[in-house]
Amino acid sequence: MGNKSLKQILILMSLLEVGYTILLVLGLVGVFNFSLRQGWVYPANYPEQQVSQVKKDLQKSDGKQLTIPNIYEYRLEQNGHLIHNTLPKHYYQELTEARHKGYAQTHTLFAPRIFWYLTQQKTHLILSYRLTADFTSARLRHYLPSAEMVGLLTLGILWIIGLVVIISWTVTMVNQELKKITFANQQIQNLNLNFTEQQSDIKEIELILQSINQMKSALQKSLEQQWSSQQQLQQLVQDVTHDIRTPITLIKGNLELLEERAVTNQQQALIKDANNGVQRLEEYVAWLKVNSHLQTSPHTTEKITQDVIKHWLDWVSSLARAKQLTIKVIRMDESDLQVNLFQVAQAFQNIILNSVEFSQPQGVLKLDFCNQSDSYLITVLDNGPGFSEATLTAATKRYYTQRAQKNEHMGLGLTIAQQIMSQNNGRLVLKNEYCKQQISGGKVQLIFNK
């Protein structure tokens, strides 16, 4: 478990900033005091202390050859004439007040400007200065703000720099711990579950890492079980597909013998139905091998040709013969549309099986293979009871059936057909056919988009 929390890290960051601020203030105070002792900076009350000396010099000189220290701005008048002035005009109100009261100041919050009015006979002098510590060098005072302002600006800049450094250090430390979560997530996404479990010194991140590590262990266990089940299933399919070849071979051999001896048309038709069934069984065995990764898929996309449709109609006739249904083909259009013929045949067979099962004996099963400009339609129309409202809504759901007895081996035909149509850029449409406002049968369409 991490030895510190995010709360503790934030408190530590705050304490570092407070400590840094204290050290910064003490350091700047020390530098300021050192500057005072070296005579680089004069204190805020220094100009006030020198006012009395200027006053004495004014009395001695009577305004003649009077030397004004460069720490002042002043206005000097003699005999009613302005001799020298360095004061801006916008201080007129303060100048007037100083003439009347001998003293005036601006009402600013920081570094107010002070005005002293000194007079000797016909000589009048107004001294002005800011109540703030400043540089003794006239050049520095000209180009820089007051020393006090420079100190405050330096304090602010250094404080911001320190804050940025402390925050950057904290963010970097937390990001280094968060990268452990990102690393673990990426490894799990890539299914690389053998990576070293990450640990963090931060409690909250450590809890997240523990959850990720538990998820990794559970996922690893699940994948191992899935892999084991897949291996067992693959072995089972391999055994079944291998063993089933023997009875298929025997059936095909016996059918060939029967075909040689068959004399009546009915016998030949039955043998043909059996051959069609064996052929479909062989196709399903091949499909089972492909889906179990025992061999590569032999099924590629192909066009729907007349030969393909005739092949489909052969086993449709075989399936329909059980109920003595009449097959009526409306159109047999070819199409250049590329589809997986094995999958489409599987979907088509599922539709035919449902239609045959629900058709009335000796009824009619209508088939239509229609090629349009934007689609190809395979339509199956039977003379059964049609679809209920519930069936039209839920027919493609897994295990849904209209049969009276339901079990898990029923209700998959339309679901599989719907999946196959989605894989071949198509859709499955269920409708009812009406005659004189009465349902005359069910209508199923396989619509392939071009």
C-alpha positions as CSV (number, residue, x, y, z in Angstrom):
1,M,0.0,0.0,0.0
2,G,1.3,3.5,-0.8
3,N,2.8,5.4,2.1
4,K,1.2,8.8,1.3
5,S,-2.2,10.0,0.0
6,L,-3.0,12.8,-2.5
7,K,-4.2,14.8,0.5
8,Q,-0.8,14.5,2.2
9,I,0.9,15.5,-1.1
10,L,-1.2,18.6,-1.4
11,I,-0.5,19.5,2.3
12,L,3.3,19.0,1.7
13,M,3.1,21.2,-1.4
14,S,1.4,23.9,0.6
15,L,3.9,23.7,3.4
16,L,6.8,23.9,0.9
17,E,5.2,27.0,-0.6
18,V,4.7,28.6,2.8
19,G,8.3,27.7,3.9
20,Y,9.6,29.0,0.6
21,T,7.7,32.3,1.0
22,I,9.1,32.8,4.5
23,L,12.6,32.1,3.4
24,L,12.1,34.5,0.4
25,V,10.8,37.3,2.6
26,L,13.6,36.9,5.1
27,G,16.1,36.8,2.3
28,L,14.8,40.0,0.7
29,V,14.7,41.7,4.1
30,G,18.3,40.7,4.6
31,V,19.3,42.0,1.2
32,F,17.5,45.3,1.9
33,N,19.2,45.8,5.3
34,F,22.5,45.1,3.7
35,S,21.8,47.6,1.0
36,L,20.9,50.2,3.7
37,R,24.2,49.6,5.5
38,Q,26.2,49.9,2.2
39,G,24.4,53.1,1.4
40,W,22.9,51.8,-1.9
41,V,19.4,52.4,-0.6
42,Y,18.0,55.1,1.7
43,P,15.1,54.4,4.1
44,A,11.6,55.8,3.5
45,N,12.1,58.6,6.2
46,Y,15.5,59.7,4.9
47,P,14.1,62.6,2.8
48,E,12.0,63.8,5.8
49,Q,15.1,63.8,7.9
50,Q,17.0,66.0,5.4
51,V,14.2,68.6,5.2
52,S,15.6,70.4,8.3
53,Q,19.0,70.6,6.7
54,V,17.6,72.1,3.6
55,K,15.7,74.6,5.7
56,K,19.0,75.6,7.4
57,D,20.8,75.9,4.1
58,L,17.9,78.1,2.8
59,Q,18.2,80.4,5.8
60,K,22.0,80.7,5.4
61,S,22.0,81.3,1.7
62,D,18.9,83.4,1.4
63,G,18.0,81.4,-1.8
64,K,21.4,82.2,-3.4
65,Q,23.5,79.3,-4.5
66,L,21.1,77.0,-2.7
67,T,21.9,73.3,-3.3
68,I,18.9,70.9,-3.3
69,P,19.7,67.2,-2.8
70,N,18.8,65.1,-5.8
71,I,16.4,63.0,-3.7
72,Y,13.8,65.8,-4.0
73,E,11.7,67.3,-6.7
74,Y,11.2,71.0,-6.0
75,R,9.8,74.4,-7.0
76,L,11.9,77.5,-6.2
77,E,10.6,81.0,-6.5
78,Q,12.4,84.3,-5.7
79,N,10.9,87.8,-5.7
80,G,7.8,86.4,-7.3
81,H,9.7,84.8,-10.2
82,L,9.9,81.1,-10.9
83,I,13.6,80.1,-10.7
84,H,13.4,76.3,-11.1
85,N,10.6,73.7,-11.2
86,T,10.7,69.9,-11.5
87,L,7.2,69.2,-10.1
88,P,4.4,68.1,-12.5
89,K,1.5,70.5,-13.0
90,H,-1.1,67.9,-11.9
91,Y,0.0,68.5,-8.2
92,Y,-1.6,71.9,-8.2
93,Q,-4.0,71.1,-5.4
94,E,-1.3,69.7,-3.2
95,L,1.0,72.7,-3.9
96,T,-1.7,75.1,-2.9
97,E,-2.4,73.2,0.3
98,A,1.3,73.2,1.1
99,R,1.6,77.0,0.6
100,H,-1.3,77.5,3.2
101,K,-0.4,74.8,5.7
102,G,3.3,74.3,5.1
103,Y,2.7,70.5,4.5
104,A,0.6,68.4,2.2
105,Q,0.5,64.8,0.9
106,T,-1.3,62.8,-1.7
107,H,-3.9,60.3,-0.5
108,T,-2.5,57.2,-2.3
109,L,-2.4,53.8,-0.6
110,F,1.2,53.1,-1.6
111,A,4.1,55.5,-1.4
112,P,2.2,58.8,-0.9
113,R,4.0,61.9,-2.2
114,I,4.9,64.5,0.5
115,F,5.1,68.3,0.0
116,W,7.0,70.7,2.3
117,Y,6.7,74.4,2.0
118,L,9.8,76.4,3.1
119,T,10.2,80.2,2.9
120,Q,12.9,82.7,3.8
121,Q,12.0,86.4,3.2
122,K,11.2,86.5,-0.6
123,T,12.5,83.0,-1.4
124,H,9.9,80.3,-1.5
125,L,10.8,76.6,-1.8
126,I,8.5,73.6,-2.1
127,L,10.1,70.2,-1.6
128,S,8.5,66.9,-2.8
129,Y,9.4,63.2,-2.4
130,R,7.7,59.9,-2.1
131,L,7.4,58.2,1.3
132,T,9.2,55.1,0.2
133,A,12.7,53.5,0.3
134,D,14.6,54.3,-2.8
135,F,18.0,54.1,-4.5
136,T,20.7,56.6,-3.6
137,S,21.8,56.6,-7.2
138,A,20.0,59.2,-9.2
139,R,20.5,57.1,-12.4
140,L,18.8,54.1,-10.8
141,R,16.0,56.3,-9.6
142,H,15.5,57.6,-13.1
143,Y,15.3,54.3,-14.9
144,L,13.8,52.0,-12.2
145,P,10.8,52.2,-9.8
146,S,11.5,52.9,-6.2
147,A,13.8,50.4,-4.4
148,E,10.8,49.4,-2.3
149,M,8.8,48.6,-5.5
150,V,11.7,46.8,-7.0
151,G,11.9,44.6,-3.9
152,L,8.2,43.8,-4.0
153,L,8.3,43.0,-7.7
154,T,11.3,40.8,-7.1
155,L,9.5,39.1,-4.3
156,G,6.4,38.5,-6.5
157,I,8.4,37.1,-9.4
158,L,10.5,34.8,-7.2
159,W,7.4,33.6,-5.4
160,I,5.7,32.8,-8.7
161,I,8.8,31.0,-9.9
162,G,8.9,29.0,-6.7
163,L,5.2,28.2,-7.0
164,V,5.7,26.9,-10.5
165,V,8.7,24.8,-9.6
166,I,6.8,23.2,-6.6
167,I,3.7,22.6,-8.7
168,S,5.8,21.2,-11.5
169,W,7.6,18.9,-9.1
170,T,4.3,17.7,-7.6
171,V,2.6,17.2,-11.0
172,T,5.7,15.3,-12.3
173,M,5.7,13.0,-9.3
174,V,1.9,12.3,-9.6
175,N,2.2,11.8,-13.4
176,Q,5.0,9.2,-12.9
177,E,2.6,7.2,-10.8
178,L,-0.3,7.7,-13.2
179,K,1.8,6.4,-16.0
180,K,1.8,3.0,-14.2
181,I,-2.0,2.9,-14.6
182,T,-1.7,3.8,-18.3
183,F,1.0,1.1,-18.8
184,A,-1.1,-1.5,-17.1
185,N,-4.2,-0.6,-19.1
186,Q,-2.3,-0.7,-22.4
187,Q,-0.9,-4.1,-21.5
188,I,-4.3,-5.5,-20.8
189,Q,-5.7,-3.9,-24.0
190,N,-3.0,-5.7,-25.9
191,L,-3.8,-8.9,-24.0
192,N,-0.2,-9.0,-22.7
193,L,-1.1,-10.3,-19.3
194,N,2.4,-11.4,-18.2
195,F,3.6,-7.9,-17.4
196,T,5.0,-7.2,-14.0
197,E,2.3,-5.9,-11.6
198,Q,2.7,-2.2,-10.9
199,Q,2.9,-0.6,-7.5
200,S,2.6,3.0,-6.4
201,D,3.7,5.1,-3.4
202,I,0.4,7.0,-3.6
203,K,-2.5,5.3,-1.8
204,E,-5.3,6.2,-4.2
205,I,-3.2,5.2,-7.3
206,E,-2.1,2.0,-5.5
207,L,-5.8,1.1,-4.9
208,I,-6.5,1.6,-8.6
209,L,-3.5,-0.6,-9.5
210,Q,-4.6,-3.3,-7.2
211,S,-8.0,-3.3,-8.9
212,I,-6.3,-3.5,-12.3
213,N,-4.1,-6.3,-11.2
214,Q,-7.1,-8.2,-9.9
215,M,-8.8,-7.6,-13.2
216,K,-5.7,-8.8,-15.0
217,S,-5.6,-12.0,-13.0
218,A,-9.3,-12.7,-13.5
219,L,-9.0,-12.0,-17.3
220,Q,-5.9,-14.2,-17.5
221,K,-7.7,-17.0,-15.8
222,S,-10.8,-16.5,-18.0
223,L,-8.7,-16.5,-21.2
224,E,-6.9,-19.7,-20.1
225,Q,-10.2,-21.4,-19.5
226,Q,-11.5,-20.1,-22.9
227,W,-8.4,-21.3,-24.6
228,S,-8.7,-24.7,-23.0
229,S,-12.4,-24.9,-24.0
230,Q,-11.5,-23.8,-27.5
231,Q,-8.8,-26.5,-27.7
232,Q,-11.2,-29.1,-26.5
233,L,-13.9,-28.0,-28.9
234,Q,-11.4,-28.0,-31.8
235,Q,-10.3,-31.5,-30.9
236,L,-13.9,-32.6,-30.7
237,V,-14.7,-31.1,-34.1
238,Q,-11.6,-32.6,-35.5
239,D,-12.6,-36.1,-34.2
240,V,-16.3,-35.7,-35.4
241,T,-15.4,-34.4,-38.8
242,H,-12.9,-37.2,-39.2
243,D,-15.2,-40.0,-38.0
244,I,-18.2,-38.7,-39.9
245,R,-16.4,-39.2,-43.2
246,T,-16.8,-43.0,-42.9
247,P,-20.7,-43.1,-42.7
248,I,-20.9,-40.4,-45.4
249,T,-18.7,-42.5,-47.7
250,L,-20.8,-45.5,-47.0
251,I,-24.0,-43.6,-47.7
252,K,-22.7,-42.2,-51.0
253,G,-21.6,-45.7,-52.1
254,N,-24.9,-47.2,-51.3
255,L,-26.7,-44.4,-53.1
256,E,-24.6,-45.0,-56.2
257,L,-25.6,-48.7,-56.1
258,L,-29.2,-47.8,-55.6
259,E,-29.0,-45.3,-58.4
260,E,-27.8,-48.0,-60.8
261,R,-30.7,-50.3,-59.8
262,A,-33.5,-47.7,-59.6
263,V,-36.2,-48.3,-62.2
264,T,-39.1,-46.0,-61.3
265,N,-39.0,-42.2,-61.5
266,Q,-40.1,-42.0,-57.8
267,Q,-37.0,-44.1,-56.8
268,Q,-34.7,-41.9,-58.8
269,A,-36.2,-38.8,-57.2
270,L,-35.7,-40.2,-53.7
271,I,-32.1,-41.1,-54.5
272,K,-31.5,-37.6,-55.9
273,D,-33.0,-36.1,-52.7
274,A,-30.7,-38.3,-50.6
275,N,-27.7,-37.2,-52.8
276,N,-28.6,-33.6,-52.3
277,G,-28.7,-34.1,-48.5
278,V,-25.3,-35.8,-48.5
279,Q,-23.9,-33.0,-50.5
280,R,-25.2,-30.4,-48.1
281,L,-23.9,-32.5,-45.2
282,E,-20.4,-32.5,-46.8
283,E,-20.6,-28.7,-47.2
284,Y,-21.5,-28.3,-43.5
285,V,-18.6,-30.5,-42.4
286,A,-16.3,-28.4,-44.5
287,W,-17.8,-25.2,-43.0
288,L,-17.4,-26.7,-39.5
289,K,-13.7,-27.3,-40.2
290,V,-13.2,-23.7,-41.3
291,N,-15.0,-22.2,-38.3
292,S,-12.9,-24.5,-36.0
293,H,-9.7,-23.3,-37.8
294,L,-8.9,-26.8,-38.9
295,Q,-8.5,-25.6,-42.5
296,T,-8.7,-22.4,-44.5
297,S,-12.0,-21.2,-45.9
298,P,-12.8,-22.5,-49.4
299,H,-15.8,-20.1,-49.7
300,T,-15.1,-16.9,-51.5
301,T,-17.5,-14.3,-52.8
302,E,-19.0,-15.2,-56.1
303,K,-21.8,-14.1,-58.5
304,I,-25.3,-15.5,-58.4
305,T,-25.7,-17.4,-61.6
306,Q,-28.3,-19.6,-63.2
307,D,-26.4,-22.7,-62.2
308,V,-26.3,-21.6,-58.6
309,I,-30.1,-20.9,-58.6
310,K,-30.7,-24.3,-60.2
311,H,-28.6,-26.0,-57.6
312,W,-30.6,-24.3,-54.9
313,L,-33.8,-25.3,-56.5
314,D,-32.8,-29.0,-56.5
315,W,-32.6,-29.2,-52.8
316,V,-35.7,-26.9,-52.4
317,S,-37.6,-29.5,-54.4
318,S,-36.2,-32.3,-52.2
319,L,-37.4,-30.4,-49.0
320,A,-40.8,-29.6,-50.5
321,R,-41.5,-33.2,-51.6
322,A,-42.2,-34.2,-48.0
323,K,-45.4,-32.1,-48.1
324,Q,-46.0,-32.6,-51.8
325,L,-45.6,-28.8,-52.3
326,T,-45.6,-27.4,-55.8
327,I,-42.6,-25.1,-56.5
328,K,-43.5,-22.1,-58.6
329,V,-40.5,-19.9,-59.7
330,I,-41.5,-16.4,-60.8
331,R,-38.1,-15.2,-62.0
332,M,-34.5,-16.6,-62.1
333,D,-32.5,-13.4,-62.6
334,E,-28.7,-13.6,-62.4
335,S,-26.7,-10.9,-60.6
336,D,-23.1,-9.7,-60.7
337,L,-23.3,-9.0,-57.0
338,Q,-20.5,-10.7,-55.1
339,V,-21.7,-12.7,-52.1
340,N,-20.6,-15.7,-50.0
341,L,-22.6,-18.4,-51.8
342,F,-22.2,-20.9,-49.0
343,Q,-23.6,-18.5,-46.4
344,V,-26.4,-17.3,-48.6
345,A,-27.4,-20.9,-49.4
346,Q,-27.4,-21.5,-45.6
347,A,-29.7,-18.5,-45.0
348,F,-31.9,-19.5,-48.0
349,Q,-32.2,-23.1,-46.7
350,N,-33.3,-21.9,-43.3
351,I,-36.0,-19.8,-44.8
352,I,-37.1,-22.7,-47.0
353,L,-37.2,-25.1,-44.0
354,N,-39.5,-22.7,-42.1
355,S,-41.7,-22.1,-45.1
356,V,-42.1,-25.9,-45.8
357,E,-42.8,-26.6,-42.2
358,F,-45.6,-24.0,-41.9
359,S,-47.1,-24.6,-45.4
360,Q,-50.3,-26.5,-45.9
361,P,-49.8,-30.0,-47.5
362,Q,-50.1,-30.0,-51.3
363,G,-49.8,-26.2,-51.3
364,V,-47.7,-23.9,-53.4
365,L,-44.3,-22.5,-52.6
366,K,-43.5,-19.4,-54.7
367,L,-39.8,-18.3,-55.3
368,D,-38.6,-15.2,-56.9
369,F,-35.0,-14.3,-57.8
370,C,-35.2,-10.6,-58.9
371,N,-32.3,-8.4,-60.0
372,Q,-32.9,-4.7,-59.5
373,S,-30.7,-1.6,-60.1
374,D,-29.8,-1.1,-56.5
375,S,-30.5,-4.5,-54.9
376,Y,-31.0,-8.2,-55.5
377,L,-34.1,-9.9,-53.9
378,I,-34.8,-13.5,-53.1
379,T,-38.4,-13.9,-52.1
380,V,-40.0,-16.9,-50.5
381,L,-43.8,-17.0,-50.3
382,D,-45.7,-19.9,-48.7
383,N,-49.4,-20.6,-48.1
384,G,-49.1,-21.1,-44.3
385,P,-50.7,-19.1,-41.5
386,G,-48.3,-16.2,-41.8
387,F,-46.6,-14.3,-39.0
388,S,-48.2,-13.0,-35.9
389,E,-47.5,-9.4,-34.7
390,A,-45.2,-10.8,-32.0
391,T,-43.3,-12.9,-34.6
392,L,-42.8,-9.9,-36.9
393,T,-41.2,-8.1,-34.0
394,A,-39.1,-10.8,-32.5
395,A,-38.6,-13.5,-35.2
396,T,-34.9,-12.8,-35.6
397,K,-34.2,-13.1,-31.8
398,R,-32.2,-16.1,-30.7
399,Y,-34.4,-19.2,-29.9
400,Y,-37.7,-17.4,-30.8
401,T,-40.2,-19.8,-32.4
402,Q,-43.9,-20.0,-33.1
403,R,-44.0,-23.8,-32.4
404,A,-46.1,-25.0,-29.5
405,Q,-43.1,-26.8,-27.9
406,K,-40.0,-24.7,-27.4
407,N,-36.5,-25.8,-26.6
408,E,-33.0,-24.5,-27.3
409,H,-32.7,-26.5,-30.5
410,M,-35.5,-24.5,-32.1
411,G,-35.8,-20.8,-33.2
412,L,-32.3,-20.3,-34.6
413,G,-33.1,-20.4,-38.4
414,L,-34.1,-16.7,-38.8
415,T,-31.5,-15.5,-36.3
416,I,-28.7,-17.2,-38.4
417,A,-30.3,-15.9,-41.6
418,Q,-30.3,-12.3,-40.2
419,Q,-26.6,-12.6,-39.2
420,I,-25.6,-13.9,-42.6
421,M,-27.5,-11.1,-44.4
422,S,-25.7,-8.5,-42.2
423,Q,-22.3,-10.1,-43.1
424,N,-23.2,-9.9,-46.9
425,N,-24.4,-6.3,-46.9
426,G,-28.1,-7.2,-46.8
427,R,-31.1,-7.5,-44.6
428,L,-33.9,-9.9,-43.8
429,V,-37.5,-8.7,-44.2
430,L,-40.6,-10.6,-42.9
431,K,-44.1,-9.8,-44.1
432,N,-47.5,-11.3,-44.5
433,E,-49.2,-11.8,-47.9
434,Y,-52.9,-10.8,-48.0
435,C,-55.8,-11.9,-50.1
436,K,-59.1,-10.2,-49.6
437,Q,-57.9,-8.7,-46.3
438,Q,-57.0,-12.2,-45.0
439,I,-53.5,-13.5,-44.4
440,S,-52.8,-16.0,-47.2
441,G,-49.2,-16.8,-46.3
442,G,-45.9,-15.7,-45.0
443,K,-43.5,-13.7,-47.1
444,V,-39.7,-13.6,-46.5
445,Q,-37.2,-11.6,-48.5
446,L,-33.5,-11.7,-48.6
447,I,-32.4,-8.2,-49.8
448,F,-28.8,-7.7,-50.9
449,N,-27.7,-4.1,-51.3
450,K,-25.5,-3.3,-54.3
